[in-house]
């Protein structure tokens, strides 16, 4: 904008700002509020919307719990992996943590290892 246009705008803004309002401020506020829709006490959800949202959350929670409690299927070993296992005695239990990580547990009573009963 040129300086003359800015000066004209500033002058027009001053004239407008100095005008006496046609409607008093309190009356204008009442008119604006009267045009707004009435707000319900329940907040942003009505009763039926709240029930529907609650049912959706409960259903989602049940689905997550059901999915989390499904039994995990064991990872099948290939023939080469089964043959590559070292020979184990009867007191050793082999658990596979994943397809590449075996966990060997030795199970024995205290009497067989020389402990007291």
Secondary structure, DSSP 8 states (H G I E B T S, - for coil): --HHHHHHHHHHHHHHHTS--SS-HHHHHHHHHHHS----TTTTS-HHHHHHHHHHHHHHHHHHHHHHTS--------HHHHHTS----TTEEEEEEETTEEEEEE---TTTTT---
